[in-house]
Amino acid sequence: LLYLQEFESMEHFKQELEEYIHYYNHQRIKVKLKGMSPVDYRVHALKAA
């Protein structure tokens, strides 16, 4: 969680933010999305359409 961290510089903050965004979109599993990450769900939905 970014709000619990202290950052040494703006570059450090940007790096941590990019890593969190990647985690949020590619690795985080959501029950609402049938147990898939947002990216996996989007790919699955596009194949079904």
PDBQT receptor file of N, H, CA, C and O in Angstrom, charges set to zero:
ATOM      1  N   LEU A   1       0.831  -1.178   0.000  1.00  0.00    +0.000 N 
ATOM      2  CA  LEU A   1       0.000   0.000   0.000  1.00  0.00    +0.000 C 
ATOM      3  C   LEU A   1       0.877   1.244   0.000  1.00  0.00    +0.000 C 
ATOM      4  O   LEU A   1       1.716   1.438   0.879  1.00  0.00    +0.000 OA
ATOM      5  N   LEU A   2       0.666   2.056  -0.982  1.00  0.00    +0.000 N 
ATOM      6  H   LEU A   2      -0.016   1.898  -1.696  1.00  0.00    +0.000 HD
ATOM      7  CA  LEU A   2       1.529   3.223  -1.160  1.00  0.00    +0.000 C 
ATOM      8  C   LEU A   2       1.390   4.248  -0.042  1.00  0.00    +0.000 C 
ATOM      9  O   LEU A   2       2.370   4.903   0.312  1.00  0.00    +0.000 OA
ATOM     10  N   TYR A   3       0.212   4.399   0.512  1.00  0.00    +0.000 N 
ATOM     11  H   TYR A   3      -0.584   3.868   0.224  1.00  0.00    +0.000 HD
ATOM     12  CA  TYR A   3       0.030   5.457   1.506  1.00  0.00    +0.000 C 
ATOM     13  C   TYR A   3       0.722   5.156   2.829  1.00  0.00    +0.000 C 
ATOM     14  O   TYR A   3       0.841   6.045   3.673  1.00  0.00    +0.000 OA
ATOM     15  N   LEU A   4       1.181   3.926   3.029  1.00  0.00    +0.000 N 
ATOM     16  H   LEU A   4       1.084   3.204   2.343  1.00  0.00    +0.000 HD
ATOM     17  CA  LEU A   4       1.886   3.574   4.259  1.00  0.00    +0.000 C 
ATOM     18  C   LEU A   4       3.401   3.710   4.125  1.00  0.00    +0.000 C 
ATOM     19  O   LEU A   4       4.127   3.504   5.098  1.00  0.00    +0.000 OA
ATOM     20  N   GLN A   5       3.881   4.052   2.939  1.00  0.00    +0.000 N 
ATOM     21  H   GLN A   5       3.291   4.220   2.149  1.00  0.00    +0.000 HD
ATOM     22  CA  GLN A   5       5.316   4.102   2.689  1.00  0.00    +0.000 C 
ATOM     23  C   GLN A   5       5.843   5.534   2.707  1.00  0.00    +0.000 C 
ATOM     24  O   GLN A   5       5.116   6.494   2.449  1.00  0.00    +0.000 OA
ATOM     25  N   GLU A   6       7.117   5.640   3.018  1.00  0.00    +0.000 N 
ATOM     26  H   GLU A   6       7.707   4.860   3.227  1.00  0.00    +0.000 HD
ATOM     27  CA  GLU A   6       7.831   6.903   2.842  1.00  0.00    +0.000 C 
ATOM     28  C   GLU A   6       8.757   6.722   1.649  1.00  0.00    +0.000 C 
ATOM     29  O   GLU A   6       9.386   5.675   1.496  1.00  0.00    +0.000 OA
ATOM     30  N   PHE A   7       8.838   7.731   0.818  1.00  0.00    +0.000 N 
ATOM     31  H   PHE A   7       8.327   8.581   0.943  1.00  0.00    +0.000 HD
ATOM     32  CA  PHE A   7       9.626   7.635  -0.400  1.00  0.00    +0.000 C 
ATOM     33  C   PHE A   7      10.837   8.547  -0.312  1.00  0.00    +0.000 C 
ATOM     34  O   PHE A   7      10.764   9.663   0.202  1.00  0.00    +0.000 OA
ATOM     35  N   GLU A   8      11.943   8.049  -0.821  1.00  0.00    +0.000 N 
ATOM     36  H   GLU A   8      12.002   7.142  -1.238  1.00  0.00    +0.000 HD
ATOM     37  CA  GLU A   8      13.197   8.794  -0.774  1.00  0.00    +0.000 C 
ATOM     38  C   GLU A   8      13.235   9.921  -1.796  1.00  0.00    +0.000 C 
ATOM     39  O   GLU A   8      13.917  10.928  -1.602  1.00  0.00    +0.000 OA
ATOM     40  N   SER A   9      12.494   9.740  -2.888  1.00  0.00    +0.000 N 
ATOM     41  H   SER A   9      11.941   8.922  -3.046  1.00  0.00    +0.000 HD
ATOM     42  CA  SER A   9      12.493  10.737  -3.954  1.00  0.00    +0.000 C 
ATOM     43  C   SER A   9      11.249  10.541  -4.810  1.00  0.00    +0.000 C 
ATOM     44  O   SER A   9      10.511   9.570  -4.645  1.00  0.00    +0.000 OA
ATOM     45  N   MET A  10      11.031  11.468  -5.717  1.00  0.00    +0.000 N 
ATOM     46  H   MET A  10      11.630  12.257  -5.852  1.00  0.00    +0.000 HD
ATOM     47  CA  MET A  10       9.914  11.345  -6.649  1.00  0.00    +0.000 C 
ATOM     48  C   MET A  10      10.112  10.132  -7.555  1.00  0.00    +0.000 C 
ATOM     49  O   MET A  10       9.145   9.447  -7.890  1.00  0.00    +0.000 OA
ATOM     50  N   GLU A  11      11.346   9.862  -7.952  1.00  0.00    +0.000 N 
ATOM     51  H   GLU A  11      12.131  10.418  -7.680  1.00  0.00    +0.000 HD
ATOM     52  CA  GLU A  11      11.628   8.697  -8.796  1.00  0.00    +0.000 C 
ATOM     53  C   GLU A  11      11.289   7.400  -8.064  1.00  0.00    +0.000 C 
ATOM     54  O   GLU A  11      10.739   6.472  -8.656  1.00  0.00    +0.000 OA
ATOM     55  N   HIS A  12      11.615   7.342  -6.795  1.00  0.00    +0.000 N 
ATOM     56  H   HIS A  12      12.062   8.096  -6.314  1.00  0.00    +0.000 HD
ATOM     57  CA  HIS A  12      11.283   6.167  -5.992  1.00  0.00    +0.000 C 
ATOM     58  C   HIS A  12       9.765   5.990  -5.929  1.00  0.00    +0.000 C 
ATOM     59  O   HIS A  12       9.265   4.873  -6.061  1.00  0.00    +0.000 OA
ATOM     60  N   PHE A  13       9.037   7.082  -5.728  1.00  0.00    +0.000 N 
ATOM     61  H   PHE A  13       9.443   7.989  -5.621  1.00  0.00    +0.000 HD
ATOM     62  CA  PHE A  13       7.576   7.029  -5.711  1.00  0.00    +0.000 C 
ATOM     63  C   PHE A  13       7.036   6.524  -7.043  1.00  0.00    +0.000 C 
ATOM     64  O   PHE A  13       6.163   5.656  -7.066  1.00  0.00    +0.000 OA
ATOM     65  N   LYS A  14       7.545   7.058  -8.152  1.00  0.00    +0.000 N 
ATOM     66  H   LYS A  14       8.253   7.763  -8.134  1.00  0.00    +0.000 HD
ATOM     67  CA  LYS A  14       7.073   6.643  -9.476  1.00  0.00    +0.000 C 
ATOM     68  C   LYS A  14       7.319   5.159  -9.713  1.00  0.00    +0.000 C 
ATOM     69  O   LYS A  14       6.459   4.467 -10.258  1.00  0.00    +0.000 OA
ATOM     70  N   GLN A  15       8.474   4.672  -9.312  1.00  0.00    +0.000 N 
ATOM     71  H   GLN A  15       9.172   5.234  -8.869  1.00  0.00    +0.000 HD
ATOM     72  CA  GLN A  15       8.799   3.259  -9.474  1.00  0.00    +0.000 C 
ATOM     73  C   GLN A  15       7.824   2.389  -8.673  1.00  0.00    +0.000 C 
ATOM     74  O   GLN A  15       7.302   1.400  -9.186  1.00  0.00    +0.000 OA
ATOM     75  N   GLU A  16       7.586   2.759  -7.430  1.00  0.00    +0.000 N 
ATOM     76  H   GLU A  16       8.010   3.562  -7.012  1.00  0.00    +0.000 HD
ATOM     77  CA  GLU A  16       6.658   1.997  -6.586  1.00  0.00    +0.000 C 
ATOM     78  C   GLU A  16       5.240   2.049  -7.147  1.00  0.00    +0.000 C 
ATOM     79  O   GLU A  16       4.521   1.050  -7.106  1.00  0.00    +0.000 OA
ATOM     80  N   LEU A  17       4.836   3.193  -7.666  1.00  0.00    +0.000 N 
ATOM     81  H   LEU A  17       5.420   4.004  -7.700  1.00  0.00    +0.000 HD
ATOM     82  CA  LEU A  17       3.508   3.339  -8.250  1.00  0.00    +0.000 C 
ATOM     83  C   LEU A  17       3.349   2.443  -9.471  1.00  0.00    +0.000 C 
ATOM     84  O   LEU A  17       2.327   1.772  -9.615  1.00  0.00    +0.000 OA
ATOM     85  N   GLU A  18       4.343   2.423 -10.349  1.00  0.00    +0.000 N 
ATOM     86  H   GLU A  18       5.173   2.968 -10.232  1.00  0.00    +0.000 HD
ATOM     87  CA  GLU A  18       4.291   1.560 -11.529  1.00  0.00    +0.000 C 
ATOM     88  C   GLU A  18       4.201   0.094 -11.136  1.00  0.00    +0.000 C 
ATOM     89  O   GLU A  18       3.455  -0.665 -11.755  1.00  0.00    +0.000 OA
ATOM     90  N   GLU A  19       4.946  -0.314 -10.123  1.00  0.00    +0.000 N 
ATOM     91  H   GLU A  19       5.552   0.302  -9.620  1.00  0.00    +0.000 HD
ATOM     92  CA  GLU A  19       4.894  -1.699  -9.659  1.00  0.00    +0.000 C 
ATOM     93  C   GLU A  19       3.517  -2.028  -9.092  1.00  0.00    +0.000 C 
ATOM     94  O   GLU A  19       2.998  -3.121  -9.321  1.00  0.00    +0.000 OA
ATOM     95  N   TYR A  20       2.925  -1.097  -8.357  1.00  0.00    +0.000 N 
ATOM     96  H   TYR A  20       3.347  -0.210  -8.171  1.00  0.00    +0.000 HD
ATOM     97  CA  TYR A  20       1.606  -1.333  -7.783  1.00  0.00    +0.000 C 
ATOM     98  C   TYR A  20       0.541  -1.415  -8.878  1.00  0.00    +0.000 C 
ATOM     99  O   TYR A  20      -0.341  -2.270  -8.814  1.00  0.00    +0.000 OA
ATOM    100  N   ILE A  21       0.611  -0.553  -9.861  1.00  0.00    +0.000 N 
ATOM    101  H   ILE A  21       1.328   0.142  -9.913  1.00  0.00    +0.000 HD
ATOM    102  CA  ILE A  21      -0.353  -0.584 -10.964  1.00  0.00    +0.000 C 
ATOM    103  C   ILE A  21      -0.255  -1.914 -11.703  1.00  0.00    +0.000 C 
ATOM    104  O   ILE A  21      -1.276  -2.498 -12.063  1.00  0.00    +0.000 OA
ATOM    105  N   HIS A  22       0.962  -2.394 -11.933  1.00  0.00    +0.000 N 
ATOM    106  H   HIS A  22       1.792  -1.919 -11.640  1.00  0.00    +0.000 HD
ATOM    107  CA  HIS A  22       1.133  -3.693 -12.593  1.00  0.00    +0.000 C 
ATOM    108  C   HIS A  22       0.515  -4.802 -11.744  1.00  0.00    +0.000 C 
ATOM    109  O   HIS A  22      -0.210  -5.649 -12.264  1.00  0.00    +0.000 OA
ATOM    110  N   TYR A  23       0.797  -4.799 -10.455  1.00  0.00    +0.000 N 
ATOM    111  H   TYR A  23       1.386  -4.110 -10.033  1.00  0.00    +0.000 HD
ATOM    112  CA  TYR A  23       0.200  -5.793  -9.553  1.00  0.00    +0.000 C 
ATOM    113  C   TYR A  23      -1.327  -5.712  -9.615  1.00  0.00    +0.000 C 
ATOM    114  O   TYR A  23      -1.999  -6.735  -9.741  1.00  0.00    +0.000 OA
ATOM    115  N   TYR A  24      -1.867  -4.508  -9.527  1.00  0.00    +0.000 N 
ATOM    116  H   TYR A  24      -1.321  -3.676  -9.424  1.00  0.00    +0.000 HD
ATOM    117  CA  TYR A  24      -3.312  -4.302  -9.472  1.00  0.00    +0.000 C 
ATOM    118  C   TYR A  24      -3.993  -4.841 -10.729  1.00  0.00    +0.000 C 
ATOM    119  O   TYR A  24      -5.074  -5.422 -10.640  1.00  0.00    +0.000 OA
ATOM    120  N   ASN A  25      -3.389  -4.661 -11.871  1.00  0.00    +0.000 N 
ATOM    121  H   ASN A  25      -2.510  -4.189 -11.943  1.00  0.00    +0.000 HD
ATOM    122  CA  ASN A  25      -4.001  -5.069 -13.129  1.00  0.00    +0.000 C 
ATOM    123  C   ASN A  25      -3.672  -6.488 -13.562  1.00  0.00    +0.000 C 
ATOM    124  O   ASN A  25      -4.466  -7.103 -14.274  1.00  0.00    +0.000 OA
ATOM    125  N   HIS A  26      -2.527  -7.031 -13.158  1.00  0.00    +0.000 N 
ATOM    126  H   HIS A  26      -1.882  -6.532 -12.580  1.00  0.00    +0.000 HD
ATOM    127  CA  HIS A  26      -2.079  -8.315 -13.687  1.00  0.00    +0.000 C 
ATOM    128  C   HIS A  26      -2.075  -9.456 -12.678  1.00  0.00    +0.000 C 
ATOM    129  O   HIS A  26      -2.189 -10.614 -13.080  1.00  0.00    +0.000 OA
ATOM    130  N   GLN A  27      -1.949  -9.177 -11.397  1.00  0.00    +0.000 N 
ATOM    131  H   GLN A  27      -1.856  -8.237 -11.071  1.00  0.00    +0.000 HD
ATOM    132  CA  GLN A  27      -1.793 -10.254 -10.425  1.00  0.00    +0.000 C 
ATOM    133  C   GLN A  27      -2.923 -10.330  -9.409  1.00  0.00    +0.000 C 
ATOM    134  O   GLN A  27      -3.206 -11.407  -8.884  1.00  0.00    +0.000 OA
ATOM    135  N   ARG A  28      -3.558  -9.230  -9.128  1.00  0.00    +0.000 N 
ATOM    136  H   ARG A  28      -3.328  -8.355  -9.554  1.00  0.00    +0.000 HD
ATOM    137  CA  ARG A  28      -4.604  -9.186  -8.104  1.00  0.00    +0.000 C 
ATOM    138  C   ARG A  28      -5.817  -9.979  -8.585  1.00  0.00    +0.000 C 
ATOM    139  O   ARG A  28      -6.332  -9.728  -9.675  1.00  0.00    +0.000 OA
ATOM    140  N   ILE A  29      -6.267 -10.924  -7.787  1.00  0.00    +0.000 N 
ATOM    141  H   ILE A  29      -5.848 -11.128  -6.902  1.00  0.00    +0.000 HD
ATOM    142  CA  ILE A  29      -7.405 -11.765  -8.138  1.00  0.00    +0.000 C 
ATOM    143  C   ILE A  29      -8.670 -11.156  -7.530  1.00  0.00    +0.000 C 
ATOM    144  O   ILE A  29      -8.695 -10.780  -6.358  1.00  0.00    +0.000 OA
ATOM    145  N   LYS A  30      -9.709 -11.070  -8.347  1.00  0.00    +0.000 N 
ATOM    146  H   LYS A  30      -9.689 -11.376  -9.299  1.00  0.00    +0.000 HD
ATOM    147  CA  LYS A  30     -10.985 -10.524  -7.887  1.00  0.00    +0.000 C 
ATOM    148  C   LYS A  30     -12.059 -11.593  -7.984  1.00  0.00    +0.000 C 
ATOM    149  O   LYS A  30     -12.201 -12.235  -9.024  1.00  0.00    +0.000 OA
ATOM    150  N   VAL A  31     -12.816 -11.791  -6.914  1.00  0.00    +0.000 N 
ATOM    151  H   VAL A  31     -12.700 -11.269  -6.068  1.00  0.00    +0.000 HD
ATOM    152  CA  VAL A  31     -13.915 -12.747  -6.926  1.00  0.00    +0.000 C 
ATOM    153  C   VAL A  31     -14.977 -12.300  -7.929  1.00  0.00    +0.000 C 
ATOM    154  O   VAL A  31     -15.546 -13.133  -8.635  1.00  0.00    +0.000 OA
ATOM    155  N   LYS A  32     -15.250 -10.998  -7.999  1.00  0.00    +0.000 N 
ATOM    156  H   LYS A  32     -14.787 -10.322  -7.426  1.00  0.00    +0.000 HD
ATOM    157  CA  LYS A  32     -16.244 -10.477  -8.943  1.00  0.00    +0.000 C 
ATOM    158  C   LYS A  32     -15.885 -10.797 -10.392  1.00  0.00    +0.000 C 
ATOM    159  O   LYS A  32     -16.768 -10.890 -11.246  1.00  0.00    +0.000 OA
ATOM    160  N   LEU A  33     -14.601 -10.965 -10.668  1.00  0.00    +0.000 N 
ATOM    161  H   LEU A  33     -13.885 -10.889  -9.975  1.00  0.00    +0.000 HD
ATOM    162  CA  LEU A  33     -14.141 -11.243 -12.031  1.00  0.00    +0.000 C 
ATOM    163  C   LEU A  33     -13.888 -12.736 -12.213  1.00  0.00    +0.000 C 
ATOM    164  O   LEU A  33     -13.009 -13.138 -12.976  1.00  0.00    +0.000 OA
ATOM    165  N   LYS A  34     -14.659 -13.545 -11.513  1.00  0.00    +0.000 N 
ATOM    166  H   LYS A  34     -15.373 -13.219 -10.894  1.00  0.00    +0.000 HD
ATOM    167  CA  LYS A  34     -14.583 -15.009 -11.617  1.00  0.00    +0.000 C 
ATOM    168  C   LYS A  34     -13.205 -15.537 -11.269  1.00  0.00    +0.000 C 
ATOM    169  O   LYS A  34     -12.731 -16.490 -11.888  1.00  0.00    +0.000 OA
ATOM    170  N   GLY A  35     -12.557 -14.931 -10.286  1.00  0.00    +0.000 N 
ATOM    171  H   GLY A  35     -12.942 -14.157  -9.783  1.00  0.00    +0.000 HD
ATOM    172  CA  GLY A  35     -11.259 -15.398  -9.821  1.00  0.00    +0.000 C 
ATOM    173  C   GLY A  35     -10.099 -15.048 -10.731  1.00  0.00    +0.000 C 
ATOM    174  O   GLY A  35      -9.022 -15.633 -10.617  1.00  0.00    +0.000 OA
ATOM    175  N   MET A  36     -10.305 -14.103 -11.631  1.00  0.00    +0.000 N 
ATOM    176  H   MET A  36     -11.180 -13.627 -11.723  1.00  0.00    +0.000 HD
ATOM    177  CA  MET A  36      -9.248 -13.697 -12.561  1.00  0.00    +0.000 C 
ATOM    178  C   MET A  36      -8.767 -12.291 -12.216  1.00  0.00    +0.000 C 
ATOM    179  O   MET A  36      -9.437 -11.532 -11.515  1.00  0.00    +0.000 OA
ATOM    180  N   SER A  37      -7.586 -11.973 -12.733  1.00  0.00    +0.000 N 
ATOM    181  H   SER A  37      -7.042 -12.589 -13.302  1.00  0.00    +0.000 HD
ATOM    182  CA  SER A  37      -7.102 -10.600 -12.616  1.00  0.00    +0.000 C 
ATOM    183  C   SER A  37      -7.870  -9.746 -13.628  1.00  0.00    +0.000 C 
ATOM    184  O   SER A  37      -8.468 -10.292 -14.555  1.00  0.00    +0.000 OA
ATOM    185  N   PRO A  38      -7.867  -8.427 -13.471  1.00  0.00    +0.000 N 
ATOM    186  CA  PRO A  38      -8.570  -7.579 -14.439  1.00  0.00    +0.000 C 
ATOM    187  C   PRO A  38      -8.114  -7.800 -15.888  1.00  0.00    +0.000 C 
ATOM    188  O   PRO A  38      -8.942  -7.817 -16.798  1.00  0.00    +0.000 OA
ATOM    189  N   VAL A  39      -6.823  -7.965 -16.102  1.00  0.00    +0.000 N 
ATOM    190  H   VAL A  39      -6.150  -7.951 -15.362  1.00  0.00    +0.000 HD
ATOM    191  CA  VAL A  39      -6.319  -8.180 -17.467  1.00  0.00    +0.000 C 
ATOM    192  C   VAL A  39      -6.786  -9.532 -18.000  1.00  0.00    +0.000 C 
ATOM    193  O   VAL A  39      -7.242  -9.623 -19.140  1.00  0.00    +0.000 OA
ATOM    194  N   ASP A  40      -6.677 -10.585 -17.182  1.00  0.00    +0.000 N 
ATOM    195  H   ASP A  40      -6.307 -10.511 -16.256  1.00  0.00    +0.000 HD
ATOM    196  CA  ASP A  40      -7.129 -11.909 -17.616  1.00  0.00    +0.000 C 
ATOM    197  C   ASP A  40      -8.617 -11.900 -17.940  1.00  0.00    +0.000 C 
ATOM    198  O   ASP A  40      -9.042 -12.497 -18.929  1.00  0.00    +0.000 OA
ATOM    199  N   TYR A  41      -9.408 -11.227 -17.113  1.00  0.00    +0.000 N 
ATOM    200  H   TYR A  41      -9.063 -10.743 -16.310  1.00  0.00    +0.000 HD
ATOM    201  CA  TYR A  41     -10.847 -11.165 -17.340  1.00  0.00    +0.000 C 
ATOM    202  C   TYR A  41     -11.158 -10.445 -18.649  1.00  0.00    +0.000 C 
ATOM    203  O   TYR A  41     -12.025 -10.879 -19.408  1.00  0.00    +0.000 OA
ATOM    204  N   ARG A  42     -10.460  -9.356 -18.913  1.00  0.00    +0.000 N 
ATOM    205  H   ARG A  42      -9.756  -9.003 -18.297  1.00  0.00    +0.000 HD
ATOM    206  CA  ARG A  42     -10.677  -8.606 -20.152  1.00  0.00    +0.000 C 
ATOM    207  C   ARG A  42     -10.365  -9.475 -21.361  1.00  0.00    +0.000 C 
ATOM    208  O   ARG A  42     -11.130  -9.494 -22.325  1.00  0.00    +0.000 OA
ATOM    209  N   VAL A  43      -9.247 -10.193 -21.317  1.00  0.00    +0.000 N 
ATOM    210  H   VAL A  43      -8.625 -10.177 -20.534  1.00  0.00    +0.000 HD
ATOM    211  CA  VAL A  43      -8.872 -11.078 -22.428  1.00  0.00    +0.000 C 
ATOM    212  C   VAL A  43      -9.933 -12.155 -22.605  1.00  0.00    +0.000 C 
ATOM    213  O   VAL A  43     -10.345 -12.439 -23.729  1.00  0.00    +0.000 OA
ATOM    214  N   HIS A  44     -10.375 -12.752 -21.515  1.00  0.00    +0.000 N 
ATOM    215  H   HIS A  44     -10.040 -12.521 -20.602  1.00  0.00    +0.000 HD
ATOM    216  CA  HIS A  44     -11.396 -13.794 -21.557  1.00  0.00    +0.000 C 
ATOM    217  C   HIS A  44     -12.705 -13.250 -22.142  1.00  0.00    +0.000 C 
ATOM    218  O   HIS A  44     -13.335 -13.906 -22.971  1.00  0.00    +0.000 OA
ATOM    219  N   ALA A  45     -13.107 -12.062 -21.713  1.00  0.00    +0.000 N 
ATOM    220  H   ALA A  45     -12.595 -11.529 -21.039  1.00  0.00    +0.000 HD
ATOM    221  CA  ALA A  45     -14.349 -11.460 -22.193  1.00  0.00    +0.000 C 
ATOM    222  C   ALA A  45     -14.269 -11.136 -23.681  1.00  0.00    +0.000 C 
ATOM    223  O   ALA A  45     -15.252 -11.300 -24.404  1.00  0.00    +0.000 OA
ATOM    224  N   LEU A  46     -13.116 -10.680 -24.141  1.00  0.00    +0.000 N 
ATOM    225  H   LEU A  46     -12.317 -10.547 -23.554  1.00  0.00    +0.000 HD
ATOM    226  CA  LEU A  46     -12.973 -10.361 -25.565  1.00  0.00    +0.000 C 
ATOM    227  C   LEU A  46     -13.012 -11.614 -26.427  1.00  0.00    +0.000 C 
ATOM    228  O   LEU A  46     -13.538 -11.582 -27.539  1.00  0.00    +0.000 OA
ATOM    229  N   LYS A  47     -12.460 -12.719 -25.926  1.00  0.00    +0.000 N 
ATOM    230  H   LYS A  47     -12.033 -12.744 -25.022  1.00  0.00    +0.000 HD
ATOM    231  CA  LYS A  47     -12.502 -13.977 -26.677  1.00  0.00    +0.000 C 
ATOM    232  C   LYS A  47     -13.928 -14.501 -26.779  1.00  0.00    +0.000 C 
ATOM    233  O   LYS A  47     -14.293 -15.100 -27.791  1.00  0.00    +0.000 OA
ATOM    234  N   ALA A  48     -14.733 -14.286 -25.755  1.00  0.00    +0.000 N 
ATOM    235  H   ALA A  48     -14.436 -13.800 -24.933  1.00  0.00    +0.000 HD
ATOM    236  CA  ALA A  48     -16.106 -14.782 -25.725  1.00  0.00    +0.000 C 
ATOM    237  C   ALA A  48     -17.030 -13.947 -26.608  1.00  0.00    +0.000 C 
ATOM    238  O   ALA A  48     -18.088 -14.424 -27.018  1.00  0.00    +0.000 OA
ATOM    239  N   ALA A  49     -16.645 -12.721 -26.900  1.00  0.00    +0.000 N 
ATOM    240  H   ALA A  49     -15.785 -12.334 -26.567  1.00  0.00    +0.000 HD
ATOM    241  CA  ALA A  49     -17.515 -11.820 -27.670  1.00  0.00    +0.000 C 
ATOM    242  C   ALA A  49     -17.513 -12.127 -29.140  1.00  0.00    +0.000 C 
ATOM    243  O   ALA A  49     -18.196 -11.454 -29.912  1.00  0.00    +0.000 OA
TER     244      ALA A  49
